[in-house]
Amino acid sequence: MILYTLVAMKAAIHPVMHADAKTKCSSCGAVYLIPSTIKDQSVEICRACHPIYTGKQQKDLKGGRVERFRKRMAAGKKEK
Ligand SMILES: [Zn+2]
């Protein structure tokens, strides 16, 4: 059965697998060697710089709705 499967596979339709394909993070510049059919590729964020793995909040999240609401409330209390 296995022999039949190997014979039935078409020769030139499978993509080339690169064992040492480079995946680069465009945020922090980390390079990972992950087997892939694409030799050089990039990702926007990786495990080294994603907030959920680092535990640090992103800069743009710090000045969010909650923070603006708290500032407004603090300013309102001062006026009274
Ligand atoms: Zn990264």
PDB file of the backbone (N, CA, C, O) and the ligand in Angstrom, with CONECT records:
HET     ZN  A 101       1
ATOM      1  N   MET A   1       0.826  -1.209   0.000  1.00  0.00           N
ATOM      2  CA  MET A   1       0.000   0.000   0.000  1.00  0.00           C
ATOM      3  C   MET A   1       0.863   1.262   0.000  1.00  0.00           C
ATOM      4  O   MET A   1       0.577   2.217  -0.722  1.00  0.00           O
ATOM      5  N   ILE A   2       1.921   1.258   0.816  1.00  0.00           N
ATOM      6  CA  ILE A   2       2.841   2.400   0.891  1.00  0.00           C
ATOM      7  C   ILE A   2       3.551   2.583  -0.447  1.00  0.00           C
ATOM      8  O   ILE A   2       3.710   3.703  -0.933  1.00  0.00           O
ATOM      9  N   LEU A   3       3.970   1.479  -1.026  1.00  0.00           N
ATOM     10  CA  LEU A   3       4.654   1.525  -2.323  1.00  0.00           C
ATOM     11  C   LEU A   3       3.736   2.127  -3.380  1.00  0.00           C
ATOM     12  O   LEU A   3       4.177   2.909  -4.223  1.00  0.00           O
ATOM     13  N   TYR A   4       2.467   1.763  -3.331  1.00  0.00           N
ATOM     14  CA  TYR A   4       1.497   2.288  -4.279  1.00  0.00           C
ATOM     15  C   TYR A   4       1.372   3.807  -4.132  1.00  0.00           C
ATOM     16  O   TYR A   4       1.299   4.519  -5.133  1.00  0.00           O
ATOM     17  N   THR A   5       1.345   4.308  -2.888  1.00  0.00           N
ATOM     18  CA  THR A   5       1.227   5.742  -2.624  1.00  0.00           C
ATOM     19  C   THR A   5       2.428   6.503  -3.193  1.00  0.00           C
ATOM     20  O   THR A   5       2.267   7.563  -3.797  1.00  0.00           O
ATOM     21  N   LEU A   6       3.607   5.967  -3.001  1.00  0.00           N
ATOM     22  CA  LEU A   6       4.818   6.620  -3.496  1.00  0.00           C
ATOM     23  C   LEU A   6       4.823   6.690  -5.027  1.00  0.00           C
ATOM     24  O   LEU A   6       5.229   7.696  -5.607  1.00  0.00           O
ATOM     25  N   VAL A   7       4.377   5.637  -5.658  1.00  0.00           N
ATOM     26  CA  VAL A   7       4.334   5.605  -7.120  1.00  0.00           C
ATOM     27  C   VAL A   7       3.291   6.577  -7.642  1.00  0.00           C
ATOM     28  O   VAL A   7       3.476   7.190  -8.693  1.00  0.00           O
ATOM     29  N   ALA A   8       2.177   6.719  -6.897  1.00  0.00           N
ATOM     30  CA  ALA A   8       1.083   7.559  -7.349  1.00  0.00           C
ATOM     31  C   ALA A   8       1.391   9.054  -7.217  1.00  0.00           C
ATOM     32  O   ALA A   8       0.723   9.869  -7.853  1.00  0.00           O
ATOM     33  N   MET A   9       2.405   9.439  -6.393  1.00  0.00           N
ATOM     34  CA  MET A   9       2.741  10.858  -6.229  1.00  0.00           C
ATOM     35  C   MET A   9       3.324  11.426  -7.510  1.00  0.00           C
ATOM     36  O   MET A   9       4.178  10.798  -8.136  1.00  0.00           O
ATOM     37  N   LYS A  10       2.881  12.581  -7.897  1.00  0.00           N
ATOM     38  CA  LYS A  10       3.421  13.224  -9.092  1.00  0.00           C
ATOM     39  C   LYS A  10       4.758  13.875  -8.764  1.00  0.00           C
ATOM     40  O   LYS A  10       4.972  14.348  -7.648  1.00  0.00           O
ATOM     41  N   ALA A  11       5.640  13.894  -9.727  1.00  0.00           N
ATOM     42  CA  ALA A  11       7.027  14.280  -9.471  1.00  0.00           C
ATOM     43  C   ALA A  11       7.242  15.781  -9.310  1.00  0.00           C
ATOM     44  O   ALA A  11       7.858  16.197  -8.329  1.00  0.00           O
ATOM     45  N   ALA A  12       6.767  16.593 -10.216  1.00  0.00           N
ATOM     46  CA  ALA A  12       7.190  17.999 -10.250  1.00  0.00           C
ATOM     47  C   ALA A  12       6.148  18.976  -9.716  1.00  0.00           C
ATOM     48  O   ALA A  12       6.206  20.162 -10.037  1.00  0.00           O
ATOM     49  N   ILE A  13       5.197  18.507  -8.907  1.00  0.00           N
ATOM     50  CA  ILE A  13       4.159  19.425  -8.428  1.00  0.00           C
ATOM     51  C   ILE A  13       4.366  19.865  -6.986  1.00  0.00           C
ATOM     52  O   ILE A  13       3.660  20.754  -6.512  1.00  0.00           O
ATOM     53  N   HIS A  14       5.326  19.259  -6.272  1.00  0.00           N
ATOM     54  CA  HIS A  14       5.512  19.584  -4.857  1.00  0.00           C
ATOM     55  C   HIS A  14       6.496  20.735  -4.685  1.00  0.00           C
ATOM     56  O   HIS A  14       7.527  20.754  -5.357  1.00  0.00           O
ATOM     57  N   PRO A  15       6.209  21.705  -3.798  1.00  0.00           N
ATOM     58  CA  PRO A  15       7.120  22.820  -3.581  1.00  0.00           C
ATOM     59  C   PRO A  15       8.401  22.374  -2.877  1.00  0.00           C
ATOM     60  O   PRO A  15       8.407  21.369  -2.166  1.00  0.00           O
ATOM     61  N   VAL A  16       9.476  23.119  -3.077  1.00  0.00           N
ATOM     62  CA  VAL A  16      10.764  22.785  -2.466  1.00  0.00           C
ATOM     63  C   VAL A  16      10.742  23.214  -1.002  1.00  0.00           C
ATOM     64  O   VAL A  16      10.377  24.342  -0.673  1.00  0.00           O
ATOM     65  N   MET A  17      11.138  22.295  -0.140  1.00  0.00           N
ATOM     66  CA  MET A  17      11.174  22.581   1.298  1.00  0.00           C
ATOM     67  C   MET A  17      12.571  23.052   1.674  1.00  0.00           C
ATOM     68  O   MET A  17      13.558  22.354   1.440  1.00  0.00           O
ATOM     69  N   HIS A  18      12.645  24.258   2.265  1.00  0.00           N
ATOM     70  CA  HIS A  18      13.929  24.786   2.738  1.00  0.00           C
ATOM     71  C   HIS A  18      14.023  24.530   4.240  1.00  0.00           C
ATOM     72  O   HIS A  18      13.239  25.074   5.018  1.00  0.00           O
ATOM     73  N   ALA A  19      14.977  23.707   4.642  1.00  0.00           N
ATOM     74  CA  ALA A  19      15.113  23.351   6.058  1.00  0.00           C
ATOM     75  C   ALA A  19      15.594  24.532   6.889  1.00  0.00           C
ATOM     76  O   ALA A  19      15.248  24.639   8.066  1.00  0.00           O
ATOM     77  N   ASP A  20      16.398  25.434   6.286  1.00  0.00           N
ATOM     78  CA  ASP A  20      16.931  26.572   7.034  1.00  0.00           C
ATOM     79  C   ASP A  20      16.337  27.895   6.527  1.00  0.00           C
ATOM     80  O   ASP A  20      17.056  28.885   6.384  1.00  0.00           O
ATOM     81  N   ALA A  21      15.044  27.909   6.260  1.00  0.00           N
ATOM     82  CA  ALA A  21      14.375  29.124   5.798  1.00  0.00           C
ATOM     83  C   ALA A  21      14.371  30.166   6.913  1.00  0.00           C
ATOM     84  O   ALA A  21      14.162  29.852   8.085  1.00  0.00           O
ATOM     85  N   LYS A  22      14.612  31.435   6.508  1.00  0.00           N
ATOM     86  CA  LYS A  22      14.686  32.518   7.501  1.00  0.00           C
ATOM     87  C   LYS A  22      13.348  33.225   7.628  1.00  0.00           C
ATOM     88  O   LYS A  22      12.733  33.606   6.632  1.00  0.00           O
ATOM     89  N   THR A  23      12.908  33.394   8.874  1.00  0.00           N
ATOM     90  CA  THR A  23      11.716  34.185   9.170  1.00  0.00           C
ATOM     91  C   THR A  23      12.158  35.333  10.059  1.00  0.00           C
ATOM     92  O   THR A  23      12.621  35.126  11.181  1.00  0.00           O
ATOM     93  N   LYS A  24      12.005  36.565   9.536  1.00  0.00           N
ATOM     94  CA  LYS A  24      12.476  37.732  10.277  1.00  0.00           C
ATOM     95  C   LYS A  24      11.301  38.527  10.838  1.00  0.00           C
ATOM     96  O   LYS A  24      10.286  38.723  10.169  1.00  0.00           O
ATOM     97  N   CYS A  25      11.461  38.977  12.077  1.00  0.00           N
ATOM     98  CA  CYS A  25      10.433  39.814  12.712  1.00  0.00           C
ATOM     99  C   CYS A  25      10.725  41.264  12.356  1.00  0.00           C
ATOM    100  O   CYS A  25      11.821  41.760  12.619  1.00  0.00           O
ATOM    101  N   SER A  26       9.747  41.951  11.756  1.00  0.00           N
ATOM    102  CA  SER A  26       9.980  43.339  11.334  1.00  0.00           C
ATOM    103  C   SER A  26       9.875  44.319  12.500  1.00  0.00           C
ATOM    104  O   SER A  26      10.255  45.480  12.350  1.00  0.00           O
ATOM    105  N   SER A  27       9.370  43.888  13.654  1.00  0.00           N
ATOM    106  CA  SER A  27       9.262  44.773  14.819  1.00  0.00           C
ATOM    107  C   SER A  27      10.559  44.818  15.617  1.00  0.00           C
ATOM    108  O   SER A  27      11.049  45.902  15.934  1.00  0.00           O
ATOM    109  N   CYS A  28      11.127  43.650  15.949  1.00  0.00           N
ATOM    110  CA  CYS A  28      12.317  43.619  16.806  1.00  0.00           C
ATOM    111  C   CYS A  28      13.556  43.125  16.066  1.00  0.00           C
ATOM    112  O   CYS A  28      14.660  43.241  16.598  1.00  0.00           O
ATOM    113  N   GLY A  29      13.413  42.577  14.854  1.00  0.00           N
ATOM    114  CA  GLY A  29      14.570  42.165  14.077  1.00  0.00           C
ATOM    115  C   GLY A  29      15.075  40.771  14.371  1.00  0.00           C
ATOM    116  O   GLY A  29      16.125  40.382  13.859  1.00  0.00           O
ATOM    117  N   ALA A  30      14.361  40.005  15.181  1.00  0.00           N
ATOM    118  CA  ALA A  30      14.781  38.636  15.496  1.00  0.00           C
ATOM    119  C   ALA A  30      14.632  37.758  14.259  1.00  0.00           C
ATOM    120  O   ALA A  30      13.676  37.894  13.496  1.00  0.00           O
ATOM    121  N   VAL A  31      15.600  36.848  14.073  1.00  0.00           N
ATOM    122  CA  VAL A  31      15.574  35.945  12.924  1.00  0.00           C
ATOM    123  C   VAL A  31      15.417  34.513  13.428  1.00  0.00           C
ATOM    124  O   VAL A  31      16.159  34.072  14.306  1.00  0.00           O
ATOM    125  N   TYR A  32      14.447  33.790  12.868  1.00  0.00           N
ATOM    126  CA  TYR A  32      14.194  32.406  13.256  1.00  0.00           C
ATOM    127  C   TYR A  32      14.434  31.513  12.046  1.00  0.00           C
ATOM    128  O   TYR A  32      14.085  31.870  10.921  1.00  0.00           O
ATOM    129  N   LEU A  33      15.029  30.357  12.283  1.00  0.00           N
ATOM    130  CA  LEU A  33      15.219  29.375  11.216  1.00  0.00           C
ATOM    131  C   LEU A  33      14.128  28.323  11.348  1.00  0.00           C
ATOM    132  O   LEU A  33      14.235  27.390  12.144  1.00  0.00           O
ATOM    133  N   ILE A  34      13.072  28.493  10.547  1.00  0.00           N
ATOM    134  CA  ILE A  34      11.921  27.594  10.602  1.00  0.00           C
ATOM    135  C   ILE A  34      11.765  26.950   9.224  1.00  0.00           C
ATOM    136  O   ILE A  34      11.708  27.662   8.221  1.00  0.00           O
ATOM    137  N   PRO A  35      11.694  25.623   9.154  1.00  0.00           N
ATOM    138  CA  PRO A  35      11.496  24.965   7.860  1.00  0.00           C
ATOM    139  C   PRO A  35      10.244  25.472   7.154  1.00  0.00           C
ATOM    140  O   PRO A  35       9.160  25.502   7.738  1.00  0.00           O
ATOM    141  N   SER A  36      10.402  25.871   5.895  1.00  0.00           N
ATOM    142  CA  SER A  36       9.277  26.433   5.151  1.00  0.00           C
ATOM    143  C   SER A  36       9.521  26.272   3.655  1.00  0.00           C
ATOM    144  O   SER A  36      10.636  25.978   3.224  1.00  0.00           O
ATOM    145  N   THR A  37       8.474  26.465   2.877  1.00  0.00           N
ATOM    146  CA  THR A  37       8.619  26.447   1.423  1.00  0.00           C
ATOM    147  C   THR A  37       9.057  27.813   0.891  1.00  0.00           C
ATOM    148  O   THR A  37       9.482  27.929  -0.259  1.00  0.00           O
ATOM    149  N   ILE A  38       8.950  28.849   1.734  1.00  0.00           N
ATOM    150  CA  ILE A  38       9.418  30.192   1.377  1.00  0.00           C
ATOM    151  C   ILE A  38      10.759  30.408   2.061  1.00  0.00           C
ATOM    152  O   ILE A  38      10.874  30.247   3.276  1.00  0.00           O
ATOM    153  N   LYS A  39      11.781  30.776   1.277  1.00  0.00           N
ATOM    154  CA  LYS A  39      13.133  30.846   1.835  1.00  0.00           C
ATOM    155  C   LYS A  39      13.329  32.051   2.766  1.00  0.00           C
ATOM    156  O   LYS A  39      13.945  31.920   3.823  1.00  0.00           O
ATOM    157  N   ASP A  40      12.810  33.219   2.380  1.00  0.00           N
ATOM    158  CA  ASP A  40      12.901  34.413   3.223  1.00  0.00           C
ATOM    159  C   ASP A  40      11.518  35.008   3.393  1.00  0.00           C
ATOM    160  O   ASP A  40      10.850  35.344   2.414  1.00  0.00           O
ATOM    161  N   GLN A  41      11.092  35.137   4.636  1.00  0.00           N
ATOM    162  CA  GLN A  41       9.790  35.749   4.894  1.00  0.00           C
ATOM    163  C   GLN A  41       9.878  36.587   6.160  1.00  0.00           C
ATOM    164  O   GLN A  41      10.792  36.423   6.969  1.00  0.00           O
ATOM    165  N   SER A  42       8.902  37.497   6.321  1.00  0.00           N
ATOM    166  CA  SER A  42       8.900  38.336   7.510  1.00  0.00           C
ATOM    167  C   SER A  42       7.530  38.311   8.171  1.00  0.00           C
ATOM    168  O   SER A  42       6.503  38.116   7.521  1.00  0.00           O
ATOM    169  N   VAL A  43       7.550  38.514   9.487  1.00  0.00           N
ATOM    170  CA  VAL A  43       6.311  38.604  10.259  1.00  0.00           C
ATOM    171  C   VAL A  43       6.288  39.961  10.960  1.00  0.00           C
ATOM    172  O   VAL A  43       7.338  40.552  11.210  1.00  0.00           O
ATOM    173  N   GLU A  44       5.086  40.456  11.277  1.00  0.00           N
ATOM    174  CA  GLU A  44       4.956  41.767  11.920  1.00  0.00           C
ATOM    175  C   GLU A  44       5.365  41.725  13.385  1.00  0.00           C
ATOM    176  O   GLU A  44       5.919  42.691  13.909  1.00  0.00           O
ATOM    177  N   ILE A  45       5.089  40.595  14.048  1.00  0.00           N
ATOM    178  CA  ILE A  45       5.361  40.503  15.486  1.00  0.00           C
ATOM    179  C   ILE A  45       5.708  39.056  15.812  1.00  0.00           C
ATOM    180  O   ILE A  45       5.217  38.133  15.162  1.00  0.00           O
ATOM    181  N   CYS A  46       6.554  38.861  16.817  1.00  0.00           N
ATOM    182  CA  CYS A  46       6.970  37.499  17.155  1.00  0.00           C
ATOM    183  C   CYS A  46       6.893  37.278  18.661  1.00  0.00           C
ATOM    184  O   CYS A  46       6.471  38.161  19.407  1.00  0.00           O
ATOM    185  N   ARG A  47       7.303  36.101  19.096  1.00  0.00           N
ATOM    186  CA  ARG A  47       7.206  35.770  20.521  1.00  0.00           C
ATOM    187  C   ARG A  47       8.157  36.589  21.384  1.00  0.00           C
ATOM    188  O   ARG A  47       7.946  36.711  22.591  1.00  0.00           O
ATOM    189  N   ALA A  48       9.196  37.151  20.781  1.00  0.00           N
ATOM    190  CA  ALA A  48      10.162  37.924  21.551  1.00  0.00           C
ATOM    191  C   ALA A  48       9.654  39.326  21.861  1.00  0.00           C
ATOM    192  O   ALA A  48      10.105  39.948  22.822  1.00  0.00           O
ATOM    193  N   CYS A  49       8.711  39.835  21.048  1.00  0.00           N
ATOM    194  CA  CYS A  49       8.274  41.214  21.241  1.00  0.00           C
ATOM    195  C   CYS A  49       6.759  41.364  21.382  1.00  0.00           C
ATOM    196  O   CYS A  49       6.274  42.480  21.568  1.00  0.00           O
ATOM    197  N   HIS A  50       6.002  40.274  21.298  1.00  0.00           N
ATOM    198  CA  HIS A  50       4.544  40.393  21.454  1.00  0.00           C
ATOM    199  C   HIS A  50       4.204  40.631  22.931  1.00  0.00           C
ATOM    200  O   HIS A  50       4.740  39.942  23.799  1.00  0.00           O
ATOM    201  N   PRO A  51       3.329  41.586  23.227  1.00  0.00           N
ATOM    202  CA  PRO A  51       3.004  41.930  24.614  1.00  0.00           C
ATOM    203  C   PRO A  51       2.495  40.759  25.452  1.00  0.00           C
ATOM    204  O   PRO A  51       2.717  40.720  26.663  1.00  0.00           O
ATOM    205  N   ILE A  52       1.825  39.823  24.827  1.00  0.00           N
ATOM    206  CA  ILE A  52       1.275  38.708  25.610  1.00  0.00           C
ATOM    207  C   ILE A  52       2.383  37.789  26.119  1.00  0.00           C
ATOM    208  O   ILE A  52       2.201  37.108  27.128  1.00  0.00           O
ATOM    209  N   TYR A  53       3.539  37.760  25.430  1.00  0.00           N
ATOM    210  CA  TYR A  53       4.668  36.949  25.884  1.00  0.00           C
ATOM    211  C   TYR A  53       5.618  37.749  26.755  1.00  0.00           C
ATOM    212  O   TYR A  53       6.216  37.195  27.678  1.00  0.00           O
ATOM    213  N   THR A  54       5.773  39.044  26.482  1.00  0.00           N
ATOM    214  CA  THR A  54       6.707  39.856  27.251  1.00  0.00           C
ATOM    215  C   THR A  54       6.091  40.346  28.552  1.00  0.00           C
ATOM    216  O   THR A  54       6.811  40.620  29.512  1.00  0.00           O
ATOM    217  N   GLY A  55       4.769  40.459  28.596  1.00  0.00           N
ATOM    218  CA  GLY A  55       4.097  40.961  29.782  1.00  0.00           C
ATOM    219  C   GLY A  55       4.084  42.474  29.872  1.00  0.00           C
ATOM    220  O   GLY A  55       3.561  43.036  30.835  1.00  0.00           O
ATOM    221  N   LYS A  56       4.654  43.140  28.877  1.00  0.00           N
ATOM    222  CA  LYS A  56       4.676  44.604  28.863  1.00  0.00           C
ATOM    223  C   LYS A  56       3.562  45.114  27.962  1.00  0.00           C
ATOM    224  O   LYS A  56       3.236  44.521  26.933  1.00  0.00           O
ATOM    225  N   GLN A  57       2.987  46.242  28.391  1.00  0.00           N
ATOM    226  CA  GLN A  57       1.914  46.829  27.602  1.00  0.00           C
ATOM    227  C   GLN A  57       2.507  47.644  26.456  1.00  0.00           C
ATOM    228  O   GLN A  57       3.578  48.236  26.590  1.00  0.00           O
ATOM    229  N   GLN A  58       1.803  47.665  25.337  1.00  0.00           N
ATOM    230  CA  GLN A  58       2.264  48.471  24.212  1.00  0.00           C
ATOM    231  C   GLN A  58       2.073  49.950  24.518  1.00  0.00           C
ATOM    232  O   GLN A  58       1.205  50.324  25.307  1.00  0.00           O
ATOM    233  N   LYS A  59       2.884  50.780  23.893  1.00  0.00           N
ATOM    234  CA  LYS A  59       2.839  52.225  24.149  1.00  0.00           C
ATOM    235  C   LYS A  59       1.485  52.824  23.800  1.00  0.00           C
ATOM    236  O   LYS A  59       0.953  53.638  24.556  1.00  0.00           O
ATOM    237  N   ASP A  60       0.921  52.428  22.659  1.00  0.00           N
ATOM    238  CA  ASP A  60      -0.330  53.041  22.220  1.00  0.00           C
ATOM    239  C   ASP A  60      -1.516  52.559  23.043  1.00  0.00           C
ATOM    240  O   ASP A  60      -2.571  53.193  23.024  1.00  0.00           O
ATOM    241  N   LEU A  61      -1.367  51.448  23.769  1.00  0.00           N
ATOM    242  CA  LEU A  61      -2.467  50.967  24.606  1.00  0.00           C
ATOM    243  C   LEU A  61      -2.535  51.709  25.938  1.00  0.00           C
ATOM    244  O   LEU A  61      -3.585  51.755  26.579  1.00  0.00           O
ATOM    245  N   LYS A  62      -1.413  52.288  26.345  1.00  0.00           N
ATOM    246  CA  LYS A  62      -1.367  52.953  27.647  1.00  0.00           C
ATOM    247  C   LYS A  62      -2.276  54.175  27.687  1.00  0.00           C
ATOM    248  O   LYS A  62      -2.908  54.437  28.711  1.00  0.00           O
ATOM    249  N   GLY A  63      -2.351  54.922  26.596  1.00  0.00           N
ATOM    250  CA  GLY A  63      -3.196  56.103  26.551  1.00  0.00           C
ATOM    251  C   GLY A  63      -4.557  55.789  25.972  1.00  0.00           C
ATOM    252  O   GLY A  63      -5.051  56.525  25.118  1.00  0.00           O
ATOM    253  N   GLY A  64      -5.165  54.719  26.416  1.00  0.00           N
ATOM    254  CA  GLY A  64      -6.432  54.268  25.857  1.00  0.00           C
ATOM    255  C   GLY A  64      -7.641  54.933  26.476  1.00  0.00           C
ATOM    256  O   GLY A  64      -7.514  55.956  27.150  1.00  0.00           O
ATOM    257  N   ARG A  65      -8.800  54.369  26.256  1.00  0.00           N
ATOM    258  CA  ARG A  65     -10.071  54.938  26.718  1.00  0.00           C
ATOM    259  C   ARG A  65     -10.143  55.034  28.239  1.00  0.00           C
ATOM    260  O   ARG A  65     -10.606  56.035  28.786  1.00  0.00           O
ATOM    261  N   VAL A  66      -9.684  53.993  28.907  1.00  0.00           N
ATOM    262  CA  VAL A  66      -9.768  53.969  30.368  1.00  0.00           C
ATOM    263  C   VAL A  66      -8.911  55.087  30.960  1.00  0.00           C
ATOM    264  O   VAL A  66      -9.317  55.787  31.888  1.00  0.00           O
ATOM    265  N   GLU A  67      -7.718  55.230  30.393  1.00  0.00           N
ATOM    266  CA  GLU A  67      -6.809  56.267  30.899  1.00  0.00           C
ATOM    267  C   GLU A  67      -7.397  57.659  30.666  1.00  0.00           C
ATOM    268  O   GLU A  67      -7.342  58.518  31.547  1.00  0.00           O
ATOM    269  N   ARG A  68      -7.956  57.875  29.484  1.00  0.00           N
ATOM    270  CA  ARG A  68      -8.572  59.181  29.181  1.00  0.00           C
ATOM    271  C   ARG A  68      -9.763  59.440  30.087  1.00  0.00           C
ATOM    272  O   ARG A  68      -9.974  60.577  30.511  1.00  0.00           O
ATOM    273  N   PHE A  69     -10.552  58.404  30.398  1.00  0.00           N
ATOM    274  CA  PHE A  69     -11.699  58.532  31.283  1.00  0.00           C
ATOM    275  C   PHE A  69     -11.249  58.918  32.689  1.00  0.00           C
ATOM    276  O   PHE A  69     -11.844  59.791  33.320  1.00  0.00           O
ATOM    277  N   ARG A  70     -10.194  58.261  33.176  1.00  0.00           N
ATOM    278  CA  ARG A  70      -9.684  58.567  34.516  1.00  0.00           C
ATOM    279  C   ARG A  70      -9.170  60.000  34.601  1.00  0.00           C
ATOM    280  O   ARG A  70      -9.360  60.673  35.615  1.00  0.00           O
ATOM    281  N   LYS A  71      -8.515  60.470  33.530  1.00  0.00           N
ATOM    282  CA  LYS A  71      -8.022  61.849  33.508  1.00  0.00           C
ATOM    283  C   LYS A  71      -9.183  62.827  33.568  1.00  0.00           C
ATOM    284  O   LYS A  71      -9.132  63.828  34.283  1.00  0.00           O
ATOM    285  N   ARG A  72     -10.243  62.525  32.799  1.00  0.00           N
ATOM    286  CA  ARG A  72     -11.431  63.389  32.769  1.00  0.00           C
ATOM    287  C   ARG A  72     -12.093  63.433  34.140  1.00  0.00           C
ATOM    288  O   ARG A  72     -12.528  64.490  34.596  1.00  0.00           O
ATOM    289  N   MET A  73     -12.165  62.272  34.794  1.00  0.00           N
ATOM    290  CA  MET A  73     -12.788  62.208  36.123  1.00  0.00           C
ATOM    291  C   MET A  73     -11.966  62.982  37.146  1.00  0.00           C
ATOM    292  O   MET A  73     -12.520  63.685  37.992  1.00  0.00           O
ATOM    293  N   ALA A  74     -10.649  62.852  37.068  1.00  0.00           N
ATOM    294  CA  ALA A  74      -9.776  63.565  37.990  1.00  0.00           C
ATOM    295  C   ALA A  74      -9.899  65.083  37.792  1.00  0.00           C
ATOM    296  O   ALA A  74      -9.913  65.842  38.761  1.00  0.00           O
ATOM    297  N   ALA A  75      -9.986  65.507  36.547  1.00  0.00           N
ATOM    298  CA  ALA A  75     -10.125  66.925  36.233  1.00  0.00           C
ATOM    299  C   ALA A  75     -11.482  67.447  36.730  1.00  0.00           C
ATOM    300  O   ALA A  75     -11.574  68.578  37.209  1.00  0.00           O
ATOM    301  N   GLY A  76     -12.512  66.638  36.618  1.00  0.00           N
ATOM    302  CA  GLY A  76     -13.850  67.019  37.075  1.00  0.00           C
ATOM    303  C   GLY A  76     -13.911  67.174  38.580  1.00  0.00           C
ATOM    304  O   GLY A  76     -14.603  68.062  39.075  1.00  0.00           O
ATOM    305  N   LYS A  77     -13.210  66.339  39.316  1.00  0.00           N
ATOM    306  CA  LYS A  77     -13.217  66.415  40.788  1.00  0.00           C
ATOM    307  C   LYS A  77     -12.484  67.657  41.283  1.00  0.00           C
ATOM    308  O   LYS A  77     -12.855  68.239  42.302  1.00  0.00           O
ATOM    309  N   LYS A  78     -11.441  68.060  40.555  1.00  0.00           N
ATOM    310  CA  LYS A  78     -10.670  69.249  40.960  1.00  0.00           C
ATOM    311  C   LYS A  78     -11.486  70.525  40.841  1.00  0.00           C
ATOM    312  O   LYS A  78     -11.337  71.448  41.642  1.00  0.00           O
ATOM    313  N   GLU A  79     -12.355  70.571  39.827  1.00  0.00           N
ATOM    314  CA  GLU A  79     -13.145  71.782  39.569  1.00  0.00           C
ATOM    315  C   GLU A  79     -14.179  72.041  40.659  1.00  0.00           C
ATOM    316  O   GLU A  79     -14.538  73.193  40.901  1.00  0.00           O
ATOM    317  N   LYS A  80     -14.669  70.980  41.329  1.00  0.00           N
ATOM    318  CA  LYS A  80     -15.744  71.144  42.333  1.00  0.00           C
ATOM    319  C   LYS A  80     -15.278  71.740  43.617  1.00  0.00           C
ATOM    320  O   LYS A  80     -16.075  71.929  44.535  1.00  0.00           O
TER     321      LYS A  80
HETATM  322 ZN    ZN A 101       9.700  40.370  17.288  1.00  0.00          ZN2+
END
